[in-house]
Amino acid sequence: MGSVVSPRRDVFPASFAALPRLVELARTRARALELAGAIVRGAAHDHGGDALLADCTAAVTELRELVDHRLRTRPDDWLRSFRDLLATAGQYHWSAVLEDFADDFYPLPCPHCAGEVTVAIGAHGCYAAIRDWYRGDVERRPLRSASPAELRGVGRWMYDTATRDGQADIAWGITYLFGRAQCPHCAAVFTVAEEYTAANLPPCPGR
């Protein structure tokens, strides 16, 4: 389930001090690759290691290449590795919340009226709605998915990576995540990914 990125302390300065060595080990050891990915995912949160992280640029670049190579093998934990890849690209908000689109929800404010909107993408429907404590999702408005040709930037990269690796359900969900929604409060139309990013993208750490 998608959710707002909240501050946590998953990593510490010593984690970034160890990152270059972990990336070296990750060339041949899957466990080191997993640990290095977890460290970079945690870089979005308050950790007190900005200076150390800034010295890890080369390691993060190599890690991104290693993770991408692993994704091409279509591992069983593809989604977790994809989250690692998103983090190495600075897409911390998507790394934190992206799921398999079986039943995902993304809360965000409407950019026009500031009303709280719940965006659902999954087997039970793709819509924008008002979440009511007693009645569930009400005033549902269908989402309009973006065609692959309409996708640009990070959305196109995410879609192309999922498609390349045979992740059809995730590629499908991305077209809705980067599609358009109508606010059930004021009827204004907005791009889901743009507004979710604006509300949740943390400051780029270490830079």
Residue frames as a rotation matrix with the C-alpha (Angstrom) as fourth column:
MET 1
0.580 0.815 0.000 0.00
0.815 -0.580 0.000 0.00
0.000 0.000 -1.000 0.00
GLY 2
-0.227 -0.634 0.739 1.36
0.554 -0.708 -0.438 3.40
0.801 0.310 0.512 -0.93
SER 3
0.663 0.406 -0.629 1.74
0.749 -0.352 0.562 5.85
0.007 -0.843 -0.537 1.95
VAL 4
0.885 -0.327 0.331 3.37
-0.288 -0.944 -0.162 9.08
0.366 0.048 -0.930 2.93
VAL 5
0.120 -0.925 -0.359 7.12
0.463 0.373 -0.804 8.85
0.878 -0.070 0.473 3.40
SER 6
0.940 0.230 0.254 7.76
-0.118 -0.479 0.870 9.42
0.321 -0.847 -0.423 7.11
PRO 7
0.145 -0.959 0.243 11.06
-0.806 -0.257 -0.533 10.11
0.573 -0.118 -0.811 8.86
ARG 8
0.998 0.012 -0.068 12.77
0.028 0.825 0.565 7.01
0.063 -0.566 0.822 10.27
ARG 9
0.270 -0.960 0.081 16.26
-0.950 -0.252 0.184 6.15
-0.157 -0.127 -0.980 11.33
ASP 10
0.988 0.131 0.085 17.10
-0.107 0.965 -0.239 2.93
-0.114 0.227 0.967 9.45
VAL 11
0.456 -0.885 0.095 20.75
0.680 0.278 -0.678 3.80
0.574 0.374 0.729 8.80
PHE 12
0.815 -0.312 -0.488 23.55
0.278 -0.529 0.802 5.51
-0.508 -0.789 -0.345 10.67
PRO 13
0.603 -0.644 -0.470 26.75
-0.766 -0.632 -0.117 7.33
-0.222 0.431 -0.875 9.66
ALA 14
-0.308 -0.769 0.560 28.68
-0.535 0.627 0.566 4.06
-0.787 -0.125 -0.605 9.98
SER 15
0.400 0.536 0.744 26.38
0.347 0.663 -0.664 2.57
-0.848 0.523 0.079 7.33
PHE 16
0.992 -0.019 -0.122 27.65
-0.116 -0.479 -0.870 5.02
-0.042 0.878 -0.477 4.73
ALA 17
0.180 -0.980 0.086 31.24
-0.913 -0.134 0.386 4.52
-0.367 -0.148 -0.918 5.84
ALA 18
-0.322 -0.264 0.909 30.76
-0.133 0.963 0.233 0.82
-0.937 -0.046 -0.346 5.05
LEU 19
0.640 0.763 -0.092 28.89
-0.208 0.058 -0.976 1.37
-0.740 0.644 0.196 1.77
PRO 20
0.336 -0.528 -0.780 31.89
-0.940 -0.145 -0.308 1.45
0.049 0.837 -0.545 -0.65
ARG 21
-0.732 -0.628 0.263 33.21
-0.652 0.758 -0.006 -1.82
-0.195 -0.175 -0.965 0.78
LEU 22
-0.158 0.764 0.626 29.77
-0.073 0.623 -0.779 -3.40
-0.985 -0.168 -0.042 0.62
VAL 23
0.708 0.408 -0.577 29.45
-0.556 -0.184 -0.811 -2.42
-0.437 0.894 0.097 -3.03
GLU 24
-0.258 -0.860 -0.441 32.81
-0.960 0.281 0.015 -4.07
0.111 0.427 -0.897 -3.75
LEU 25
-0.804 -0.020 0.595 31.55
-0.259 0.912 -0.319 -7.26
-0.536 -0.410 -0.738 -2.11
ALA 26
0.154 0.988 0.022 28.23
-0.316 0.070 -0.946 -6.93
-0.936 0.139 0.322 -3.94
ARG 27
-0.084 -0.253 -0.964 29.96
-0.995 -0.031 0.094 -7.72
-0.054 0.967 -0.250 -7.23
THR 28
-0.584 -0.224 -0.781 30.00
-0.382 0.924 0.020 -11.37
0.717 0.310 -0.625 -6.19
ARG 29
-0.901 0.230 -0.368 27.84
0.433 0.539 -0.723 -11.64
0.032 -0.810 -0.585 -3.05
ALA 30
-0.262 0.905 0.335 24.06
0.449 -0.193 0.872 -11.30
0.854 0.379 -0.356 -3.17
ARG 31
0.370 0.412 -0.833 23.76
0.925 -0.079 0.372 -10.56
0.088 -0.908 -0.410 0.55
ALA 32
-0.509 -0.624 -0.593 26.14
0.631 -0.739 0.236 -7.60
-0.586 -0.254 0.770 0.26
LEU 33
-0.851 0.267 0.452 24.09
0.273 -0.509 0.816 -6.28
0.448 0.818 0.361 -2.66
GLU 34
0.153 0.970 -0.189 20.94
0.668 0.039 0.743 -6.50
0.729 -0.239 -0.642 -0.55
LEU 35
0.204 -0.140 -0.969 22.56
0.914 -0.327 0.240 -4.70
-0.351 -0.935 0.061 2.39
ALA 36
-0.825 -0.556 -0.106 23.97
0.465 -0.773 0.432 -1.94
-0.322 0.307 0.896 0.19
GLY 37
-0.547 0.706 0.450 20.55
0.354 -0.292 0.888 -1.40
0.759 0.645 -0.090 -1.35
ALA 38
0.377 0.705 -0.601 18.93
0.848 -0.001 0.531 -1.16
0.374 -0.709 -0.598 2.07
ILE 39
-0.266 -0.560 -0.785 21.47
0.784 -0.599 0.163 1.50
-0.561 -0.572 0.598 3.11
VAL 40
-0.970 -0.109 0.215 20.75
0.225 -0.729 0.646 3.65
0.086 0.675 0.732 0.06
ARG 41
-0.120 0.989 0.092 16.99
0.539 -0.013 0.842 3.29
0.833 0.150 -0.532 0.60
GLY 42
0.382 0.260 -0.887 17.50
0.924 -0.136 0.358 4.58
-0.027 -0.956 -0.292 4.14
ALA 43
-0.656 -0.754 0.030 19.39
0.754 -0.655 0.054 7.63
-0.021 0.058 0.998 2.91
ALA 44
-0.239 0.643 0.728 16.12
0.340 -0.647 0.683 9.54
0.909 0.411 -0.064 2.55
HIS 45
0.733 0.605 -0.311 15.67
0.442 -0.076 0.894 9.65
0.517 -0.793 -0.323 6.31
ASP 46
0.659 -0.458 0.596 17.38
-0.653 -0.742 0.152 11.56
0.372 -0.490 -0.788 9.09
HIS 47
0.851 -0.381 -0.362 20.67
0.414 0.910 0.015 9.72
0.324 -0.163 0.932 9.66
GLY 48
0.839 -0.518 -0.168 23.36
-0.217 -0.601 0.769 12.30
-0.499 -0.609 -0.617 10.44
GLY 49
0.069 -0.862 0.503 25.69
0.424 0.482 0.767 11.00
-0.903 0.160 0.399 7.76
ASP 50
0.917 0.383 -0.106 25.28
0.079 -0.438 -0.895 13.50
-0.390 0.813 -0.432 4.92
ALA 51
0.371 -0.849 -0.376 29.01
-0.869 -0.460 0.183 14.18
-0.328 0.259 -0.909 4.61
LEU 52
-0.473 -0.530 0.704 29.82
-0.300 0.848 0.437 10.47
-0.829 -0.005 -0.560 4.43
LEU 53
0.320 0.683 0.656 27.03
0.493 0.472 -0.731 9.87
-0.809 0.557 -0.186 1.92
ALA 54
0.835 -0.029 -0.550 28.37
-0.388 -0.739 -0.551 12.68
-0.390 0.673 -0.628 -0.26
ASP 55
-0.167 -0.980 -0.111 31.63
-0.886 0.099 0.453 10.73
-0.433 0.174 -0.884 -0.52
CYS 56
-0.384 0.088 0.919 29.77
0.034 0.996 -0.082 7.65
-0.923 0.000 -0.385 -1.76
THR 57
0.264 0.570 -0.778 28.73
-0.732 -0.407 -0.546 8.96
-0.628 0.714 0.310 -5.17
ALA 58
-0.370 -0.489 -0.790 30.89
-0.892 0.424 0.155 6.49
0.260 0.762 -0.593 -7.09
ALA 59
-0.968 0.020 0.248 29.73
-0.090 0.902 -0.423 3.61
-0.232 -0.432 -0.872 -4.91
VAL 60
-0.128 0.992 0.004 26.07
-0.141 -0.014 -0.990 4.50
-0.982 -0.127 0.142 -5.44
THR 61
0.177 0.130 -0.976 26.61
-0.955 -0.218 -0.202 4.73
-0.239 0.967 0.085 -9.20
GLU 62
-0.730 -0.493 -0.472 28.20
-0.592 0.802 0.077 1.28
0.341 0.336 -0.878 -9.25
LEU 63
-0.784 0.510 0.354 25.47
0.009 0.579 -0.815 -0.07
-0.620 -0.636 -0.459 -7.02
ARG 64
0.140 0.869 -0.475 22.87
-0.620 -0.297 -0.726 1.18
-0.772 0.396 0.497 -9.47
GLU 65
-0.096 -0.258 -0.961 24.61
-0.958 0.288 0.018 -0.74
0.272 0.922 -0.275 -12.27
LEU 66
-0.952 -0.304 -0.044 24.82
-0.274 0.904 -0.329 -3.91
0.140 -0.301 -0.943 -10.16
VAL 67
-0.481 0.850 0.216 21.17
-0.104 0.189 -0.976 -3.74
-0.871 -0.492 -0.003 -9.15
ASP 68
0.231 0.563 -0.794 20.07
-0.862 -0.260 -0.436 -3.12
-0.451 0.785 0.425 -12.73
HIS 69
-0.512 -0.492 -0.704 22.09
-0.751 0.654 0.088 -6.12
0.418 0.574 -0.705 -13.86
ARG 70
-0.958 0.180 0.224 20.37
-0.003 0.772 -0.636 -8.27
-0.287 -0.610 -0.738 -11.24
LEU 71
-0.128 0.972 -0.195 16.94
-0.457 -0.233 -0.859 -7.03
-0.880 -0.021 0.474 -12.28
ARG 72
-0.046 0.057 -0.997 17.62
-0.998 0.043 0.048 -8.23
0.046 0.997 0.055 -15.82
THR 73
-0.902 -0.297 -0.314 17.91
-0.281 0.955 -0.096 -11.78
0.328 0.001 -0.945 -14.44
ARG 74
-0.021 0.999 0.043 14.29
-0.554 -0.048 0.831 -11.48
0.832 -0.006 0.554 -13.22
PRO 75
-0.906 -0.371 -0.203 14.91
-0.037 0.546 -0.837 -12.61
0.421 -0.751 -0.509 -9.62
ASP 76
-0.225 0.853 -0.471 12.08
0.821 0.427 0.380 -13.74
0.525 -0.301 -0.796 -7.36
ASP 77
0.126 0.221 -0.967 12.52
0.809 -0.587 -0.029 -10.57
-0.574 -0.779 -0.253 -5.28
TRP 78
-0.305 -0.264 0.915 12.39
0.878 -0.450 0.163 -8.31
0.369 0.853 0.369 -8.34
LEU 79
0.599 0.633 0.490 10.23
0.419 -0.770 0.482 -5.67
0.682 -0.083 -0.726 -6.65
ARG 80
0.811 -0.366 -0.457 12.60
0.378 -0.269 0.886 -5.28
-0.447 -0.891 -0.080 -3.70
SER 81
-0.228 -0.944 0.239 15.53
0.825 -0.057 0.562 -4.90
-0.517 0.325 0.792 -6.07
PHE 82
-0.051 0.293 0.955 13.55
0.787 -0.576 0.219 -2.39
0.614 0.763 -0.201 -8.12
ARG 83
0.932 0.353 -0.083 13.02
0.315 -0.678 0.665 -0.33
0.178 -0.645 -0.743 -4.98
ASP 84
0.294 -0.911 -0.289 16.79
0.570 -0.076 0.818 -0.39
-0.768 -0.405 0.497 -4.48
LEU 85
-0.388 -0.428 0.816 17.26
0.921 -0.213 0.326 0.83
0.035 0.878 0.477 -8.05
LEU 86
0.491 0.647 0.583 14.79
0.578 -0.743 0.338 3.66
0.652 0.172 -0.739 -7.49
ALA 87
0.879 -0.196 -0.434 16.70
0.313 -0.450 0.836 4.74
-0.359 -0.871 -0.334 -4.38
THR 88
-0.107 -0.989 0.098 20.03
0.749 -0.016 0.662 4.79
-0.654 0.144 0.743 -6.23
ALA 89
-0.385 0.050 0.922 18.37
0.797 -0.486 0.359 7.17
0.466 0.872 0.148 -8.70
GLY 90
-0.999 -0.045 0.018 17.19
0.027 -0.832 -0.554 9.46
0.040 -0.553 0.832 -5.90
GLN 91
-0.299 0.954 -0.022 13.55
-0.429 -0.113 0.896 8.40
0.852 0.278 0.443 -6.27
TYR 92
-0.968 -0.247 0.032 13.18
-0.130 0.391 -0.911 7.82
0.213 -0.887 -0.410 -2.54
HIS 93
-0.393 0.892 0.222 9.44
-0.808 -0.220 -0.546 8.39
-0.438 -0.394 0.808 -2.37
TRP 94
0.431 0.525 -0.734 8.72
-0.815 0.576 -0.067 5.69
0.388 0.627 0.676 -4.96
SER 95
-0.450 -0.675 -0.585 11.33
-0.268 0.727 -0.632 3.40
0.852 -0.128 -0.508 -3.40
ALA 96
-0.915 0.067 0.398 9.49
-0.396 0.033 -0.918 3.68
-0.075 -0.997 -0.004 -0.08
VAL 97
-0.284 0.936 0.210 5.94
-0.600 -0.002 -0.800 3.01
-0.748 -0.353 0.562 -1.27
LEU 98
-0.153 0.274 -0.950 5.88
-0.957 0.199 0.211 1.18
0.247 0.941 0.232 -4.59
GLU 99
-0.207 0.171 0.963 4.13
-0.432 0.868 -0.247 -2.19
-0.878 -0.467 -0.106 -4.33
ASP 100
-0.847 -0.187 0.497 2.82
0.253 0.681 0.687 -4.70
-0.467 0.708 -0.530 -6.85
PHE 101
-0.742 0.616 -0.266 -0.39
-0.668 -0.646 0.368 -2.78
0.055 0.450 0.891 -7.66
ALA 102
-0.737 0.564 -0.373 -2.58
0.515 0.825 0.231 -5.57
0.438 -0.022 -0.899 -6.34
ASP 103
0.476 0.866 -0.155 -4.32
0.768 -0.324 0.553 -3.07
0.428 -0.382 -0.819 -4.03
ASP 104
-0.529 -0.820 -0.217 -2.28
0.842 -0.478 -0.249 0.15
0.101 -0.315 0.944 -3.69
PHE 105
0.681 0.732 -0.011 -3.39
0.720 -0.667 0.194 3.49
0.135 -0.140 -0.981 -2.25
TYR 106
-0.523 -0.830 0.193 -1.72
0.798 -0.557 -0.230 6.89
0.298 0.034 0.954 -2.54
PRO 107
0.498 0.686 -0.531 -3.08
0.823 -0.567 0.038 9.70
-0.275 -0.456 -0.846 -0.34
LEU 108
-0.660 -0.711 0.244 -2.40
0.751 -0.634 0.183 13.20
0.025 0.304 0.952 -1.60
PRO 109
-0.168 0.595 -0.786 -3.81
0.288 -0.733 -0.616 16.73
-0.943 -0.330 -0.048 -1.50
CYS 110
0.515 0.383 0.767 -5.57
0.850 -0.117 -0.513 18.12
-0.107 0.916 -0.386 -4.53
PRO 111
-0.558 -0.830 -0.007 -3.32
0.821 -0.553 0.142 20.85
-0.121 0.073 0.990 -5.99
HIS 112
-0.525 0.423 0.738 -6.32
0.275 -0.737 0.618 23.07
0.806 0.527 0.271 -6.64
CYS 113
0.387 0.780 0.491 -8.54
-0.306 -0.394 0.867 22.87
0.870 -0.486 0.086 -3.55
ALA 114
-0.527 -0.737 0.424 -6.14
-0.700 0.093 -0.708 21.12
0.483 -0.670 -0.564 -1.10
GLY 115
0.512 0.758 0.404 -8.80
-0.859 0.463 0.221 18.52
-0.020 -0.460 0.888 -0.34
GLU 116
-0.426 -0.662 0.616 -7.49
-0.649 0.699 0.302 15.11
-0.631 -0.271 -0.727 0.72
VAL 117
0.480 0.498 -0.722 -7.76
-0.868 0.387 -0.311 12.59
0.125 0.776 0.618 -2.10
THR 118
-0.016 -0.447 0.894 -7.14
-0.358 0.838 0.412 8.85
-0.934 -0.313 -0.173 -2.02
VAL 119
0.156 -0.029 -0.987 -5.88
-0.982 0.106 -0.159 7.39
0.109 0.994 -0.012 -5.27
ALA 120
0.266 0.019 0.964 -6.39
-0.359 0.930 0.081 3.64
-0.895 -0.367 0.254 -5.64
ILE 121
0.082 -0.274 -0.958 -4.63
-0.972 0.190 -0.137 1.46
0.219 0.943 -0.251 -8.21
GLY 122
-0.761 -0.389 0.519 -5.29
-0.528 0.836 -0.148 -2.25
-0.376 -0.387 -0.842 -8.15
ALA 123
-0.935 0.354 -0.027 -7.52
0.291 0.807 0.514 -5.21
0.204 0.473 -0.857 -8.79
HIS 124
-0.257 0.883 -0.392 -10.45
0.865 0.029 -0.502 -3.51
-0.432 -0.468 -0.771 -7.05
GLY 125
0.745 0.569 0.348 -10.30
0.667 -0.623 -0.409 -0.47
-0.016 0.537 -0.843 -9.29
CYS 126
-0.527 -0.845 0.089 -8.28
0.850 -0.525 0.041 2.55
0.012 0.097 0.995 -10.38
TYR 127
0.378 0.793 0.477 -9.89
0.644 -0.596 0.480 5.71
0.665 0.125 -0.736 -9.09
ALA 128
-0.848 -0.416 0.330 -9.62
0.061 -0.693 -0.719 8.92
0.527 -0.589 0.612 -7.05
ALA 129
0.156 0.934 -0.320 -11.97
0.517 0.199 0.832 9.13
0.842 -0.296 -0.452 -4.08
ILE 130
-0.070 -0.066 0.995 -12.75
-0.776 -0.623 -0.096 10.67
0.626 -0.780 -0.007 -0.71
ARG 131
-0.545 -0.170 -0.821 -11.94
0.245 0.904 -0.350 8.22
0.802 -0.392 -0.451 2.07
ASP 132
0.136 0.705 0.696 -14.74
-0.731 -0.402 0.550 8.05
0.668 -0.584 0.461 4.60
TRP 133
-0.679 -0.490 0.547 -14.14
-0.733 0.417 -0.537 6.35
0.035 -0.766 -0.642 7.94
TYR 134
-0.261 0.693 0.672 -17.52
-0.403 0.555 -0.728 4.58
-0.877 -0.461 0.135 7.86
ARG 135
0.709 0.702 -0.071 -18.40
-0.310 0.219 -0.925 4.28
-0.634 0.678 0.372 4.17
GLY 136
0.200 -0.711 0.675 -14.98
0.720 0.574 0.391 3.58
-0.665 0.407 0.626 2.66
ASP 137
-0.834 -0.540 -0.117 -13.99
0.283 -0.600 0.748 5.27
-0.474 0.591 0.653 -0.60
VAL 138
0.222 0.974 0.048 -16.82
0.699 -0.125 -0.704 7.49
-0.680 0.190 -0.708 -1.82
GLU 139
0.751 0.167 -0.639 -17.31
-0.257 -0.818 -0.515 9.89
-0.609 0.551 -0.571 -4.74
ARG 140
-0.012 -0.811 0.585 -15.07
0.389 0.535 0.750 7.73
-0.921 0.237 0.309 -6.89
ARG 141
0.693 0.098 -0.714 -13.73
-0.569 -0.534 -0.626 9.18
-0.442 0.840 -0.315 -10.13
PRO 142
0.840 -0.373 0.394 -12.00
0.482 0.846 -0.227 6.80
-0.249 0.380 0.891 -12.60
LEU 143
0.074 -0.896 -0.437 -8.32
-0.119 -0.443 0.888 7.42
-0.990 -0.014 -0.139 -13.30
ARG 144
0.967 0.065 -0.247 -7.09
-0.251 0.059 -0.966 7.93
-0.048 0.996 0.073 -16.84
SER 145
0.482 -0.834 0.268 -3.96
0.496 0.512 0.701 5.91
-0.722 -0.205 0.661 -17.50
ALA 146
0.264 -0.521 -0.811 -1.08
-0.732 -0.656 0.183 7.34
-0.628 0.545 -0.555 -19.48
SER 147
0.998 -0.041 -0.044 -0.17
-0.002 0.707 -0.707 5.52
0.061 0.706 0.706 -22.66
PRO 148
0.399 -0.917 -0.019 3.48
0.763 0.320 0.562 4.42
-0.509 -0.239 0.827 -22.89
ALA 149
-0.051 -0.410 0.911 3.99
0.874 -0.460 -0.158 7.07
0.484 0.788 0.382 -25.57
GLU 150
0.646 0.385 0.659 2.82
0.074 -0.891 0.448 9.76
0.759 -0.241 -0.604 -23.11
LEU 151
0.860 -0.322 -0.397 5.25
0.465 0.174 0.868 8.77
-0.210 -0.931 0.299 -20.37
ARG 152
0.544 -0.722 0.427 8.30
-0.115 -0.568 -0.815 10.95
0.831 0.394 -0.392 -19.86
GLY 153
-0.010 -0.653 0.757 11.27
-0.838 -0.407 -0.362 11.10
0.545 -0.638 -0.544 -17.50
VAL 154
-0.745 -0.357 0.564 11.20
-0.649 0.585 -0.486 8.86
-0.156 -0.728 -0.668 -14.46
GLY 155
0.205 0.900 0.385 7.78
-0.611 0.425 -0.668 7.46
-0.764 -0.098 0.637 -15.36
ARG 156
0.716 0.013 -0.698 9.04
-0.655 0.359 -0.665 6.25
0.242 0.933 0.266 -18.72
TRP 157
-0.360 -0.925 -0.123 12.19
-0.749 0.365 -0.553 4.82
0.557 -0.107 -0.824 -17.13
MET 158
-0.526 0.233 0.818 10.16
-0.644 0.519 -0.562 2.94
-0.556 -0.822 -0.123 -14.50
TYR 159
0.578 0.816 -0.008 7.76
-0.580 0.404 -0.707 1.62
-0.574 0.413 0.707 -17.14
ASP 160
0.494 -0.446 -0.746 10.52
-0.717 0.277 -0.640 0.56
0.492 0.851 -0.183 -19.52
THR 161
-0.604 -0.747 0.278 12.42
-0.764 0.445 -0.466 -1.24
0.224 -0.495 -0.840 -16.75
ALA 162
-0.228 0.609 0.759 9.34
-0.546 0.566 -0.618 -3.16
-0.806 -0.555 0.203 -15.64
THR 163
0.766 0.531 -0.363 8.45
-0.572 0.304 -0.762 -4.04
-0.295 0.791 0.536 -19.23
ARG 164
0.084 -0.847 -0.525 12.02
-0.855 0.209 -0.474 -5.11
0.511 0.489 -0.707 -20.03
ASP 165
-0.815 -0.506 0.281 11.99
-0.569 0.611 -0.550 -7.50
0.107 -0.609 -0.786 -17.08
GLY 166
-0.636 0.589 -0.499 8.59
0.148 0.727 0.671 -9.03
0.758 0.353 -0.549 -17.78
GLN 167
-0.807 0.353 -0.474 6.79
0.486 -0.059 -0.872 -7.31
-0.336 -0.934 -0.123 -14.89
ALA 168
-0.616 0.587 0.525 3.53
0.465 -0.266 0.844 -6.69
0.636 0.764 -0.109 -16.74
ASP 169
0.360 0.822 -0.442 1.41
0.866 -0.118 0.486 -5.94
0.347 -0.557 -0.754 -13.66
ILE 170
0.021 -0.427 -0.904 3.86
0.689 -0.649 0.323 -3.34
-0.725 -0.630 0.280 -12.38
ALA 171
-0.920 -0.318 0.229 4.19
0.375 -0.548 0.748 -1.75
-0.112 0.774 0.623 -15.83
TRP 172
-0.199 0.938 0.284 0.38
0.678 -0.078 0.731 -1.57
0.708 0.339 -0.620 -15.98
GLY 173
0.454 0.392 -0.800 0.19
0.883 -0.320 0.344 0.10
-0.121 -0.862 -0.492 -12.57
ILE 174
-0.484 -0.731 -0.481 2.82
0.598 -0.678 0.427 2.65
-0.638 -0.081 0.765 -13.53
THR 175
-0.733 0.255 0.630 0.65
0.495 -0.434 0.753 3.86
0.465 0.864 0.192 -16.42
TYR 176
0.425 0.905 -0.014 -2.03
0.620 -0.280 0.733 4.75
0.660 -0.320 -0.680 -13.85
LEU 177
0.290 -0.403 -0.868 0.43
0.854 -0.300 0.425 6.13
-0.431 -0.865 0.258 -11.31
PHE 178
-0.727 -0.591 -0.349 1.66
0.330 -0.747 0.577 8.55
-0.602 0.305 0.738 -13.97
GLY 179
-0.435 0.685 0.585 -1.82
0.778 -0.042 0.627 9.06
0.454 0.728 -0.514 -15.37
ARG 180
-0.797 0.202 0.569 -4.45
-0.258 -0.966 -0.019 11.67
0.546 -0.162 0.822 -14.50
ALA 181
-0.570 0.617 -0.543 -7.05
0.821 0.451 -0.350 11.90
0.029 -0.645 -0.763 -11.76
GLN 182
-0.218 0.582 0.784 -10.09
0.054 -0.795 0.605 14.08
0.974 0.175 0.142 -11.16
CYS 183
-0.977 -0.161 0.137 -10.51
-0.108 -0.180 -0.978 15.52
0.182 -0.970 0.159 -7.70
PRO 184
-0.378 0.891 -0.249 -13.79
0.770 0.453 0.450 14.33
0.514 -0.022 -0.858 -6.15
HIS 185
-0.241 0.249 -0.938 -13.99
0.737 -0.581 -0.344 17.59
-0.631 -0.775 -0.044 -4.16
CYS 186
-0.015 0.130 -0.991 -13.61
-0.191 -0.974 -0.125 20.22
-0.981 0.187 0.040 -6.91
ALA 187
0.794 0.382 0.473 -13.46
0.281 0.458 -0.843 18.21
-0.539 0.802 0.256 -10.17
ALA 188
0.491 -0.708 -0.507 -10.03
-0.833 -0.553 -0.034 19.59
-0.257 0.439 -0.861 -11.09
VAL 189
0.974 -0.215 -0.069 -7.81
0.163 0.882 -0.443 17.23
0.156 0.420 0.894 -13.10
PHE 190
0.463 -0.872 0.155 -4.18
-0.868 -0.411 0.279 16.61
-0.179 -0.264 -0.948 -12.12
THR 191
0.234 -0.511 -0.827 -1.34
-0.399 0.725 -0.561 14.17
0.886 0.462 -0.034 -12.73
VAL 192
0.950 0.250 -0.186 -1.14
0.039 0.496 0.868 11.65
0.309 -0.832 0.461 -9.89
ALA 193
0.375 -0.882 -0.285 2.64
0.898 0.422 -0.126 11.17
0.231 -0.209 0.950 -9.86
GLU 194
-0.280 -0.492 0.824 3.39
0.309 -0.859 -0.408 14.90
0.909 0.140 0.393 -9.98
GLU 195
0.328 0.489 0.809 1.22
-0.565 -0.584 0.582 15.66
0.757 -0.648 0.085 -6.97
TYR 196
0.964 -0.032 -0.263 2.35
0.211 0.694 0.688 12.65
0.161 -0.719 0.676 -4.97
THR 197
0.095 -0.995 0.043 5.98
0.869 0.061 -0.492 13.58
0.486 0.084 0.870 -5.65
ALA 198
-0.181 -0.124 0.976 5.40
-0.064 -0.988 -0.138 17.20
0.981 -0.087 0.171 -4.64
ALA 199
0.638 0.549 0.540 3.86
-0.559 -0.152 0.815 16.08
0.530 -0.822 0.210 -1.36
ASN 200
0.977 -0.095 0.189 6.37
-0.058 0.740 0.670 13.34
-0.204 -0.666 0.717 -0.49
LEU 201
0.546 -0.837 0.035 9.76
0.447 0.256 -0.857 13.77
0.708 0.484 0.514 -2.16
PRO 202
0.755 -0.318 -0.574 12.29
0.512 -0.262 0.818 14.32
-0.410 -0.911 -0.035 0.64
PRO 203
0.677 -0.621 -0.394 15.27
-0.679 -0.734 -0.011 16.65
-0.283 0.275 -0.919 0.24
CYS 204
0.767 -0.458 -0.449 17.97
-0.035 0.670 -0.742 14.94
0.641 0.584 0.498 -1.79
PRO 205
0.934 -0.358 0.003 20.41
0.018 0.056 0.998 13.67
-0.357 -0.932 0.058 0.89
GLY 206
0.282 -0.942 0.184 24.12
0.594 0.322 0.737 14.16
-0.753 -0.098 0.650 0.79
ARG 207
-0.242 -0.337 0.910 23.99
0.947 -0.285 0.147 16.86
0.209 0.897 0.388 -1.89
